[in-house]
Amino acid sequence: MARIEFPEHGLGEHVAWMLSRPEMAVGMGAFSEAVYGKTQLPLRVRELARYRIAQVNECPVCLATRAKDADEHGITEDLYAHVDEWRTHEQYSERERLAIEFADRFAREPSGMDDDFWTRMRSAYEDDEIVDLTICCGMWLGLGRMQAVLGIHPTCEIRV
């Protein structure tokens, strides 16, 4: 149960709580549209990084969210189920592992990204892709923590 009260608008708790402050919700919506609608990251990379942030945040909404076009991109429940095993699970490419590691470090220890990590990142990603991933992780971490703090739970299917 949410820790604050807000009217239900038929959009699910994950949206309704923000509508208590529509002036700010507009900005959140624009940020979300940029992250999901303008990213150049492949969908698998985006979803694996997003899901790792969801695990770190322990955000029920984020953990229940799935990609709209998951089937078309080979994104299965099994892919999500092993994100916490990213170092050893064989189904992830090196770029996918790095995106998951980036998300994990971004959420847990942002100042712990040492030179070795950056050498590996820059061998697999162009600078603009790293900027893209950084912006995405920033939104996921912030929004996920807001929802976790307020006790927001998924009340409908969420596809991004």
C-alpha angles and dihedrals in degrees: 000000000000117000092224133049123242136154117264112240097185092258098099130260091278088070104023097066092058092053087071082079105032093172089063096035089065090061092046089050092051091049091049091049090052092050096046101028104036105035116120092202117114111258094245092052091047094048095046092051091044092050093049089055088048090054093049091047092044086220111168093203094050093045091053095046120102136186117266094227097036097132093051091055100044094255108150135169086256090060090055093041094064102043091109087058092054094131094060111016109111099215095075124086120225090257090051092049090050092050090051091046090048091052091047093050091042090057100037110027114005093171090051096077098115130192092268091056092048091049089055093045094049092048090058104030135046116232093254090053090052089051089050092050091047093053091047093049091049092056095044093048094047098043093042092052092048091053093044092050092050094044094241114171133190110267097172139018111290121205123177 
